[in-house]
Amino acid sequence: MTTPLASIGLPVAALCVSFWVMAAAAGCAATGGGGLGAKGGADWLDKPDIVVSSDGHGDFTTVGKALASLDPNGKNRVVIFIRDGVYNEHLAIHRSFVTLRGQSRQGARIEFALARGDWTKHPDDIGQAVVNVYGDDVVFQNLTIRNTQTQPTHAFALYGEGDRTVTLDCDLLSEGNDTVSLWTKQGLGTHYHARCHFRGRVDFLCPRGWTYVRDSSFYEVGKSAAVWHSIADDPNKKFVLRNCTFDGANDFPLGRYHRDHQFYFLDCTFSPHVTRDVVNVVPPDKEQLKWGHRVYFYNCHRQGGDAPWHADNLDKAPGHPTPQQITVTWAYDGAWNPERTDAPKIVKVARGEDGSRAVLRVTFSEPVTVRGKPELVGTGPGSGQKVKLPYLSGNGSDTLTFGPPPADLAADQAHWTFDTWVGTIFASGAGATLRPVK
């Protein structure tokens, strides 16, 4: 790859990244060590920033203490690794770019008993759910969040007002209503769920805004609807569920609505207990829907026999999309792709000054996170020797500074690489995977 050295206008012949790998963080946690792995390098991409362990063998014994330790204004991604254990905690995440990653899906458990009605009577600064998300780009991975109260009432496990919330390989559980309620202010948020299990009584996945769910399972403990959606005043907002399964203890409708909505079910499987369509619960004399009943199916089947209500009808959807067109990017109207795997691109390398010292500024196509101390390595005419420019600043932004470069280095003819033996650089935004610079 060639990248222009903007201050001189000549190409840097090779600007690339070498990554050295050692044992993954979860593996190190299992062995109790953090030393060199089999490949002899440092796996900075998988290494967490903070370890929580209830037995005292981590940086903190509670998730709450780990969250309280964060710089509230930080823009770099911070990964908090939660070792197996039951953490009886009531949490609020105010900082953006945070990942909570469990050691194992059913072993790392955040549990708390809280009915929404009780919280409303005695509100606090934490929130109405077990975990309350107020920051953007927050990721939950490989863990369980459970509201342990047992009454048939509103009982949130996960509540959110942030944008681009992601859950991956999680169990999100309640015996009450509205288990996962991502209600970004003004309903403008985007949310993504993959390989998760949702359990609850009424509307237990009930987003406002744009939501995409894939390869997940739903279990209804009562007789009400599993899912709900609201789009406020934007008819383009969508709730897409792909390759999901629905089951429950009793006969129940698939979903319901009392506001404008837009559901897409593709390649989903329903148990015999799913007996009805997404239903309208608004009395006819109070209905104020602008766009009517908008529930669309493709290749959905019910065990024991299909029903007319889930027959293919994408041809009735706005724009008549084909199944192939209903991608993640399509679901978010092109504004976000949490499944992207491409690396942040280097768009400019320029000589500059940071106070009284000379630096090289490397600008990327999006904000990036630095973990450790990656180095910019230059070889070429001038000094005739390889020079290493240590990382200086910019973590969480789209521009990182390195240096200072020696005065006798012919920067316009140098070859540049990133030596990440002691650090790595990856995209800060929330998504299904971390995306390192390549």
N, C-alpha and C positions, 0 to 999 in steps of 0.2 A: 504494500500500500504506500502511496506517496502522498505527502501532506505539505502544502506550501508553508515555508517559513516566512510569515507575513511581513516581517520587518525588512526582508531582503528580496523576497519575490522569487527565490529559487527553491527547488524541491528538496525536501529531506528524503533521501533515497529510500530509507526503510524505517518506518515508524510503527513498531509492533510491540507486542507484549509477550513475555515468556512467563508461564505460571508453573511453579514448582508445588508439589502436592505432598502433604503428609496425612496422617489419619484424621478422619472427620471428627468434629467436635463431639458428636454423640459417642463415637468409639473411644475417644480420649476420656470422656466422662465415665464410660463403663469400666475403663481400666484404672481410672483415678489419676491419669497422667496427662501431660501436655507436651511431651518431648517429641523427638524426631520419629516419624513413622517409617513405614517400610520403604517409601520412595525417597526418603532423606531430605525432603523440603518442608516448607511450612504451608499448611493448607489454610491460608488466611481467609478464603472465601467461606468455608464452613465453620470457621472458628467463631464462637459467640463473643460478644463484648462483655456480657455479664452472665454469671452462673448463679441460679437460685437453687438452694438445696436445703430442705427442712432439717437435715441432720447436722448442719453447721459446716459442711465441707464445700461450700460455695462462697461466693462473694456476699450473698445475703441469704437469710433464712426465710424471707417472705417475698412474694411478688410485689407487694405494696412498697416495701423498702427499696427494692430495685428501681421501681418507677419513680420514687421520690428522689432518687440520686441523679436523675437525668437533668441535663440543662434544658429547661422548658423551651428555649428559643433555638435549640439545635436543629439543623437542617440535614444532617447526615443520618443514615439509617443505623439504628442501634438494635442488635439482636440479643434478646434476653432468653437464655436457655434454662428451662425449668426441669429439674430432675424429678423423677417419679416420686410421688407423694400426694397427699391430700392437703390442699392449701385452702383453709376455711377463711376466705377473704372476700371483702366487698371493695371493688376496685374502680378507679377512674383513670383513664389514659388521656391526658391533656396534650401531651407532646405528639407531634407528627413524626412519621418515619420510624415507627417502633414495630418490631417483630417479637411476638411471644411464641417461642418454639419449645414444644414439650419433648421430653426424652422418649416417651411412648404415648400413643393416642389415648389409651385407657389408664395408663399409669400416672400421668401428670394431670391432676384434677384440681380445678378451681371450683369450689363449691360454697354456696351460701344460701340460707333460707330467707327469702324476702318476697312478701306479697306487695304488689304495687299499691294497694289500698293502704297498707300499713305505712309505706314510705310517704304517701300523700299526706297522711295524718301527722307524720313526724319526719318531714323532709330533712335531708342533710346535703352537704356539698359534693357527695360522691355520685349519687344518682339512683334511679329506680330499678336498675338491673344488677345482677351479680357483677358483670363487667360493663362499664359505661365508657364509650369511645367519643371523645370530643376533638381529637386530632385527626388530620388527614393521613392517608397512606399507611394505615395500621394493618398489620398482617397477623393472623392467628394460624398456627401450624402444629399439627400432630399433638393435640391435647383435648381435654374434655372441660367444658364449662357447664355447670349444672346448678339450676335453682332447686334446692331441696325442699322447699315448702310443698305441702301436699294438698292444699285446698284447690277446688275448681274455680280459680280466679286469675286475674292478670298476674303473671309471675315471669318476668323477663330473665333470661339467662344473659343475653347480649343485647344492649341498646346502643344506638349510635347516632351521632349528629355530625360525624366527619364524612369526608368524601373519599372515594376509592378504598373502601374497607374490603379486605380479602380474608376468607377462611379456607384453609386447606387441610384435608384429612382430620377433621375435627368432629367430635360428638357434642351437639348443642341441645341440651336436655332440660325439660320442665314437665311437670304434671299439670301445669296451668296454661294460661293463654299467652299468645304473643311472645313465644320463646325467643325468637330473633327479630328484633324490631329496629331496623336501620332507617331512621326517620330524619335524614339530613334536613337541616332547616330549609324551609320552603320547598321541600321535596326535590331538591336539585341534585341529589347525590347519585353516585355510581357504586355498585357493590358486586362482588364476584365470590362464588362458592364452588369448590370442586372436591369431590369425594368425601362429602360430609354426611352426617346422619342427624336429622332433625326430629325432635320428639316434643309433643305438646297436645293441648286440648282444643284450642280455637285459634285459627289464623296464626299458626306457630312459625310460619315464615311470612312476614307481612311487610314487604318493602314499600317505600315511596321513592319513585324515581326510576332509574335504570338498573336492572339486576339480571345477571346471567348465572345459572346454576347448571352444573354438569356432573353426571356420574354420582348422584347422591340419592339417599333414601329418606323417606318420611314415614313417621309412625304416629297415627292419631289415637290418643288414649280415650277420647270421648266419642261424641256423635256429631260434632260440628265439623267445619271445613278445615282443611289442612293449610291452604294458602290464601292470601289476600293481596290486593295491589291497589295503589292509588297513583294517579299521574297528574293530579292537580289540573293545571291549565295547559299542559303540553301534550298534544295527542301523539307525539313521537316516542314518548317514554314507553319502555317495554320491560316485561318480566318473562324471560326465556328460561325454560327448563328442558334440558336435553339429557336423554338416557337416564332418567330418574325412575325410582320405584316408589309406590305408595301402598301402604298397608295400615291396618288399624284393628282395634279391639271390637268395633261395632260398625254397622252400616253408617256411612257418612258421605257427604258431598265432597268432591275434589277440592273445591274452593268456593269463595264467595266474594261479593263486592257490595259496597253501598256508595261508591264514588266512581268517577271515570277511571278506566283501567285498560290494560292490554296484555293478555296472556298468550304465550306460545308454548305448547307442549309438543316436543318432538322425540320420537323413539322412546316413549315412556311406557312403563308397565304398571297396571293397576291390579290390585288384588280384588277378589269378589266383594270385599267390604266397601270398595269405592262404588257407590251405587248411583251417584248423580253427578251432573255437570258442575261447573262453576256457577253458583246460583246468585240471583239478585235478591238482597234482603231489604231493599228499600220499598216501602209501601207505594203503590202507584200514585197516590195523591201527593206524595212528597218527593218523587223522583225528579232529579235535576240533571240527569246525565246528558251530556252534549253529544256523545258519540255512540251511545247505545252499547249493546252486548258485544264485546270484542274478545272472544276466546277462540283460539285457533289450535288445530291438532294436525299432526302428521305422523303416520306410522305408529300410532299408540294402540296398545292391546290390553285387554282385561283377561286375567286368568279365569277360566271357566266359560268364556264366551264374550265376544265384543258387544258393545252397546251402540245404538245409533248416535248418542250424544258425543262420542269421541271419534266420529268418522273424519277422514281427511277433509279439511276445508281451507287450506292456505290460499286457495283462489279467491276467498272472500276477504282476505286480509288486505290492509292498505298497501298498494303497490304490487300486490300479487306475488310475493317473494317465493322463490323455489326453496326447497330444503337446503340446497347447496349455498344459497345466498345468505341464509340465516347463520352467519358467523358471529364470533365474539365482537369483532369490530363493527359489524352491522348492528348488533344489539345496542351498542353505545353511540350510534350515529357517527362513527369514526373518531370520536373524541378520546377513546382509551382502548388499549388492547392489553389486558393483563396476561395474556398468553404469549406475548411476543418473546422471542429468544435472542434477537439480534443484540449485538454489543453496542454500547454508546460509541458514537463515531467522533474521531478527532477532526475538528473543523478548522483549527488554526493553531499554529505555534509561533509565538512572537517574543522577541527580546523586549524587556521592559525594566522598570526600576521599582523597587519596594523600599521606600525611604531612601537611604543612601546607598543601597546595594543593588547590583544588577541581578536580574532574574530572567528565567524563561517562563512564559505563561503558556500553558496548554489548555485550549478551550475545547470542550466537548459539546455534542449535540443535545445534551440534557444534563441536569444536575447529577453529580456522582458522589459516592462515598469512598473515603480512603480508610483503609484499615491497616494499621502498622505504619511502616515508613518506606513505601516504594521509592525507587530511585530512577531518575532519568539518566540514561547512559549514553554518552556520546563518544564516537571514535571518528578520526579523520584527520585531514591536514591541519596544520597549525602546530599545536604542541606535539602532534604525532603519537600521543598516548591516549589510552582510554580514560575518560573522566566520568565520574559519577556525581550527579547533581541531586542532593537529597530533597525530598518533598519538604516544602516549607509551610504552605497554607492553602486554604480554599475548600476544606472538607465540607461537603453538602452543597456546594455551588457548582456551576458549570465550568469554572476556570480554576485550575490548580497552578501553583507556582513552585518552581524548582530552582535551586542554585545556591550560591552565585556561580555563574559560569566563569572559567578563567579567561583573562583578557586575550591570551594568545591562541585561544581555540577559534579556528575558522568555522564559525557556526553555519555559514552558508553552504559549506561543503561537507559538513559532518553527517554521519549516520546516527540516528537516534533510536533507542529502544527503551522500554521500561523493564528494569530488573526488579521483579516482584518477589525475590527470595525472602525479603523481610517485610512484605506488605502486598496489598492488592487494591484495585480500584474497580468499583462496580456501580451500576445504576442505582440511584436512591429510591426511585418510585416504587410503589407497591405492585406486585405481580405474582404470578405462579412460581417463578424461579428468580434467583439472583442472576444478574446478567453482567459478567465481568468484561472489562475492556480487553479487546483482543488485538 
